[in-house]
Amino acid sequence: MSDLLLEYEKATSTCTRCPLAATRTQVVFGSGDPHAELMFVGEAPGFHEDKNGVPFVGQAGKLLETLLNGIGLTRADVYIANVLKCRPPGNRDPQPEEIEACESHLFHQIELIRPMLVATLGNFATKLLSGKPTGITRVHGIPQQVTLGGNEVVLYPLYHPAAALYTRSMLSVLEEDFRRIPELLGLTTVVPEPAELDVEPELELEDEHAQEPAVQLGLF
């Protein structure tokens, strides 16, 4: 499957299905273990992801790695992708027509990777993959059985790590929800060490959006 995933990544790199193709630096397809049992799906690439071509490399990505380490996993053990493969200008929320144009890329990724558990990060990923309008605040930490990419998988909604950067009280909620992941994967339960936020999101936001300020509402 890894060869097929690589071929699809190459095909997707020139995608022009929506107007975001005109403003992106590059397509951010996804990264990680192509045979991963655990797949994370976020919202869309941000400033750093658009520049580097890899999802979750900014401050939210650092926190995600810390949370993974806390349950005995690393970034190399999972696969990470987004609903959108191109950065919306100013990191604004994805538009319905953009999601519609891009969603088949994500579904095909899931079909090729065949994960056991898909953890959605934030509202947009959760609503798309659950097929339900219920917001993340009501469904976070509650596993659901769904069919994605023609396969039965467990969907596990989580708050987006960026939510903990904007609202520090969210960190304990994320940690608690992450504690269930090993159990859902059938792994030995690991008691995570409390994550420490040693980042200053205000500084990163100033750096990323000095010319294009935006507030992402889909994180909560």
The 8 nearest C-alpha neighbors of each residue, nearest first, counted from 0:
[[1, 3, 2, 111, 4, 112, 33, 34],
 [0, 2, 4, 33, 3, 5, 34, 112],
 [3, 1, 5, 4, 0, 6, 7, 33],
 [2, 4, 6, 0, 5, 1, 7, 111],
 [5, 3, 1, 7, 2, 6, 8, 0],
 [6, 4, 8, 2, 7, 3, 1, 9],
 [7, 5, 3, 9, 4, 8, 2, 10],
 [6, 8, 10, 4, 9, 5, 11, 3],
 [9, 7, 5, 11, 6, 10, 4, 28],
 [10, 8, 6, 12, 7, 11, 5, 13],
 [9, 11, 7, 8, 12, 6, 13, 14],
 [10, 12, 8, 14, 13, 9, 7, 28],
 [13, 11, 9, 26, 10, 14, 8, 25],
 [12, 14, 11, 15, 10, 26, 9, 20],
 [13, 15, 11, 12, 16, 20, 10, 26],
 [16, 14, 20, 17, 13, 18, 19, 21],
 [15, 17, 14, 100, 18, 101, 20, 97],
 [16, 18, 19, 15, 97, 20, 100, 96],
 [19, 17, 20, 21, 16, 15, 22, 97],
 [20, 18, 21, 22, 17, 23, 85, 87],
 [19, 21, 18, 15, 23, 22, 17, 14],
 [20, 22, 19, 18, 23, 15, 17, 24],
 [23, 21, 19, 20, 24, 88, 18, 86],
 [24, 22, 25, 20, 85, 86, 21, 19],
 [23, 25, 49, 50, 22, 26, 85, 86],
 [26, 24, 23, 49, 27, 52, 85, 12],
 [25, 27, 85, 12, 84, 28, 52, 23],
 [28, 26, 52, 84, 53, 29, 85, 25],
 [27, 29, 84, 26, 8, 80, 30, 53],
 [30, 28, 80, 79, 27, 54, 53, 31],
 [31, 29, 79, 78, 53, 80, 54, 32],
 [30, 32, 78, 75, 77, 33, 79, 74],
 [31, 33, 35, 78, 34, 77, 76, 75],
 [34, 32, 1, 112, 35, 31, 78, 0],
 [35, 33, 32, 112, 36, 113, 114, 1],
 [36, 34, 32, 77, 37, 33, 114, 78],
 [35, 37, 114, 115, 116, 34, 38, 77],
 [38, 36, 116, 77, 35, 114, 117, 115],
 [37, 39, 78, 117, 77, 79, 118, 114],
 [40, 38, 118, 79, 117, 119, 78, 80],
 [41, 39, 119, 81, 80, 120, 79, 124],
 [42, 40, 81, 120, 124, 119, 82, 43],
 [41, 43, 81, 82, 124, 123, 83, 40],
 [44, 42, 83, 81, 82, 86, 41, 84],
 [45, 43, 86, 48, 49, 85, 54, 84],
 [44, 46, 48, 47, 86, 90, 49, 43],
 [45, 47, 49, 48, 207, 50, 44, 86],
 [48, 46, 50, 49, 45, 57, 51, 56],
 [49, 47, 51, 45, 53, 44, 54, 52],
 [48, 50, 46, 47, 52, 51, 24, 44],
 [49, 51, 47, 48, 52, 24, 46, 25],
 [52, 50, 48, 53, 49, 47, 56, 27],
 [51, 53, 27, 48, 49, 50, 25, 26],
 [52, 54, 48, 51, 27, 29, 30, 56],
 [55, 53, 48, 56, 29, 44, 80, 27],
 [54, 56, 60, 57, 59, 48, 53, 44],
 [55, 57, 60, 54, 48, 47, 53, 61],
 [58, 56, 60, 59, 55, 47, 61, 48],
 [57, 59, 61, 60, 62, 56, 198, 200],
 [60, 58, 161, 62, 160, 61, 57, 63],
 [59, 61, 55, 56, 63, 57, 58, 62],
 [62, 60, 58, 64, 63, 59, 65, 57],
 [61, 63, 65, 59, 64, 60, 66, 58],
 [62, 64, 60, 66, 65, 61, 59, 67],
 [63, 65, 67, 61, 62, 66, 68, 74],
 [66, 64, 62, 68, 63, 67, 69, 61],
 [65, 67, 69, 63, 64, 68, 62, 194],
 [68, 66, 72, 64, 69, 65, 70, 73],
 [67, 69, 72, 71, 65, 70, 66, 73],
 [68, 70, 191, 66, 67, 192, 71, 65],
 [71, 69, 189, 191, 68, 67, 72, 190],
 [70, 72, 68, 69, 189, 67, 73, 191],
 [73, 71, 67, 68, 70, 76, 74, 69],
 [74, 72, 75, 76, 68, 67, 64, 71],
 [73, 75, 76, 77, 64, 31, 72, 67],
 [74, 76, 73, 31, 77, 32, 78, 72],
 [77, 75, 74, 73, 32, 72, 35, 31],
 [78, 76, 35, 37, 32, 31, 74, 75],
 [77, 79, 31, 38, 32, 30, 35, 39],
 [78, 80, 39, 30, 29, 38, 40, 31],
 [81, 79, 29, 40, 39, 41, 54, 28],
 [82, 80, 41, 40, 42, 43, 83, 84],
 [81, 83, 42, 43, 124, 41, 102, 105],
 [84, 82, 43, 81, 85, 101, 42, 98],
 [83, 85, 27, 26, 28, 81, 43, 44],
 [86, 84, 26, 83, 23, 44, 27, 19],
 [85, 87, 44, 45, 23, 43, 49, 88],
 [86, 88, 90, 91, 89, 85, 19, 93],
 [89, 87, 90, 91, 86, 22, 211, 19],
 [88, 90, 211, 91, 213, 87, 212, 208],
 [91, 89, 87, 88, 45, 213, 92, 86],
 [90, 92, 89, 87, 213, 215, 88, 93],
 [93, 91, 215, 94, 90, 217, 216, 87],
 [94, 92, 97, 91, 95, 87, 98, 43],
 [93, 95, 97, 96, 98, 92, 99, 91],
 [96, 94, 98, 97, 99, 93, 100, 92],
 [95, 97, 99, 98, 94, 100, 17, 93],
 [98, 96, 100, 94, 99, 95, 17, 101],
 [97, 99, 101, 95, 100, 96, 102, 94],
 [98, 100, 96, 97, 102, 101, 95, 103],
 [101, 99, 97, 98, 16, 102, 96, 17],
 [102, 100, 98, 99, 103, 104, 83, 97],
 [101, 103, 105, 104, 99, 98, 100, 106],
 [102, 104, 106, 105, 101, 107, 100, 99],
 [105, 103, 107, 102, 106, 101, 108, 11],
 [106, 104, 108, 102, 103, 107, 109, 82],
 [107, 105, 103, 109, 148, 108, 104, 110],
 [106, 108, 110, 104, 109, 105, 103, 148],
 [109, 107, 105, 111, 110, 106, 112, 104],
 [110, 108, 106, 112, 107, 111, 148, 113],
 [109, 111, 148, 107, 108, 113, 112, 106],
 [110, 112, 108, 109, 113, 0, 107, 4],
 [111, 113, 109, 34, 33, 114, 110, 108],
 [114, 112, 110, 109, 111, 115, 150, 34],
 [115, 113, 36, 116, 37, 112, 35, 38],
 [114, 116, 36, 152, 37, 153, 113, 117],
 [115, 117, 153, 37, 114, 152, 154, 36],
 [118, 116, 38, 154, 39, 37, 155, 153],
 [119, 117, 155, 39, 156, 154, 38, 40],
 [118, 120, 156, 40, 125, 124, 157, 39],
 [119, 121, 159, 41, 157, 158, 40, 124],
 [122, 120, 159, 218, 158, 123, 217, 124],
 [121, 123, 217, 125, 135, 124, 134, 126],
 [122, 124, 126, 125, 121, 42, 217, 127],
 [125, 123, 127, 119, 126, 122, 42, 41],
 [126, 124, 122, 119, 123, 128, 127, 129],
 [125, 127, 129, 131, 123, 132, 124, 130],
 [126, 128, 124, 130, 125, 129, 123, 131],
 [129, 127, 130, 125, 126, 124, 147, 154],
 [130, 128, 131, 126, 127, 125, 145, 154],
 [129, 131, 127, 128, 126, 132, 125, 133],
 [130, 132, 129, 126, 133, 127, 128, 125],
 [133, 131, 126, 134, 130, 129, 127, 125],
 [134, 132, 131, 126, 135, 137, 138, 136],
 [135, 133, 136, 137, 122, 132, 138, 126],
 [134, 136, 138, 122, 139, 137, 121, 219],
 [137, 135, 134, 138, 139, 219, 158, 133],
 [136, 138, 135, 134, 139, 133, 141, 140],
 [137, 139, 135, 141, 136, 140, 156, 134],
 [140, 138, 156, 157, 135, 141, 136, 137],
 [139, 141, 176, 156, 157, 138, 155, 142],
 [140, 142, 139, 138, 155, 143, 156, 154],
 [143, 141, 155, 154, 153, 140, 144, 156],
 [144, 142, 154, 153, 145, 155, 141, 129],
 [143, 145, 153, 152, 154, 142, 151, 146],
 [146, 144, 152, 151, 143, 153, 147, 154],
 [145, 147, 151, 150, 149, 152, 148, 144],
 [148, 146, 149, 150, 145, 151, 106, 152],
 [147, 149, 110, 106, 150, 109, 107, 146],
 [148, 150, 147, 146, 110, 151, 109, 106],
 [151, 149, 146, 147, 148, 152, 113, 110],
 [150, 152, 146, 145, 147, 149, 144, 153],
 [153, 151, 115, 145, 116, 144, 146, 150],
 [152, 154, 144, 116, 143, 117, 145, 142],
 [155, 153, 117, 143, 142, 118, 116, 144],
 [154, 156, 118, 142, 117, 119, 141, 153],
 [157, 155, 119, 139, 118, 140, 125, 120],
 [158, 156, 139, 120, 119, 140, 121, 159],
 [157, 159, 121, 120, 160, 219, 173, 139],
 [158, 160, 120, 121, 161, 218, 162, 157],
 [161, 159, 162, 59, 163, 158, 63, 62],
 [162, 160, 164, 59, 163, 159, 165, 218],
 [161, 163, 165, 160, 164, 159, 218, 166],
 [164, 162, 169, 167, 166, 170, 161, 165],
 [165, 163, 161, 162, 166, 200, 167, 160],
 [164, 166, 162, 163, 167, 161, 200, 201],
 [167, 165, 163, 168, 164, 169, 162, 170],
 [166, 168, 163, 169, 170, 164, 165, 162],
 [169, 167, 170, 166, 171, 163, 172, 165],
 [170, 168, 163, 172, 167, 171, 166, 173],
 [169, 171, 163, 173, 172, 168, 167, 174],
 [170, 172, 174, 173, 169, 175, 168, 193],
 [173, 171, 175, 169, 170, 174, 176, 168],
 [174, 172, 170, 176, 171, 175, 177, 169],
 [175, 173, 171, 177, 172, 176, 170, 178],
 [174, 176, 172, 178, 173, 177, 171, 179],
 [175, 177, 140, 173, 178, 174, 179, 172],
 [178, 176, 174, 179, 180, 175, 173, 66],
 [179, 177, 175, 176, 180, 174, 70, 181],
 [180, 178, 182, 177, 181, 176, 183, 175],
 [179, 181, 183, 182, 177, 178, 184, 176],
 [182, 180, 186, 184, 183, 188, 179, 185],
 [181, 183, 185, 179, 184, 180, 186, 188],
 [182, 184, 180, 181, 185, 179, 116, 186],
 [185, 183, 181, 182, 186, 180, 116, 115],
 [184, 186, 182, 183, 181, 187, 188, 180],
 [187, 185, 181, 184, 182, 188, 183, 180],
 [188, 186, 189, 181, 185, 182, 184, 71],
 [187, 189, 181, 182, 186, 190, 70, 178],
 [188, 190, 70, 191, 187, 71, 181, 178],
 [189, 191, 188, 70, 192, 178, 69, 71],
 [192, 190, 69, 70, 189, 193, 178, 71],
 [191, 193, 69, 194, 190, 70, 68, 66],
 [194, 192, 191, 195, 174, 69, 171, 66],
 [195, 193, 192, 65, 196, 66, 69, 174],
 [194, 196, 197, 193, 65, 62, 198, 170],
 [195, 197, 198, 194, 62, 164, 199, 167],
 [196, 198, 195, 199, 194, 62, 200, 58],
 [199, 197, 196, 200, 58, 164, 202, 203],
 [198, 200, 201, 202, 203, 197, 164, 196],
 [201, 199, 203, 202, 164, 204, 198, 165],
 [200, 202, 204, 199, 203, 205, 165, 206],
 [203, 201, 205, 200, 204, 199, 206, 198],
 [202, 204, 206, 200, 205, 201, 207, 199],
 [203, 205, 207, 201, 206, 202, 208, 200],
 [204, 206, 202, 209, 203, 208, 207, 201],
 [207, 205, 203, 204, 209, 208, 202, 201],
 [208, 206, 204, 205, 46, 209, 203, 47],
 [207, 209, 211, 212, 210, 205, 206, 204],
 [208, 210, 205, 206, 211, 207, 212, 204],
 [209, 211, 208, 212, 89, 207, 205, 206],
 [210, 212, 208, 89, 209, 213, 88, 207],
 [213, 211, 208, 89, 210, 209, 214, 204],
 [214, 212, 91, 89, 90, 211, 215, 208],
 [213, 215, 216, 91, 212, 90, 92, 89],
 [216, 214, 217, 92, 91, 218, 213, 90],
 [215, 217, 218, 214, 219, 92, 122, 91],
 [218, 216, 122, 219, 215, 121, 123, 92],
 [217, 219, 121, 159, 216, 162, 122, 215],
 [218, 217, 121, 135, 216, 158, 162, 122]]
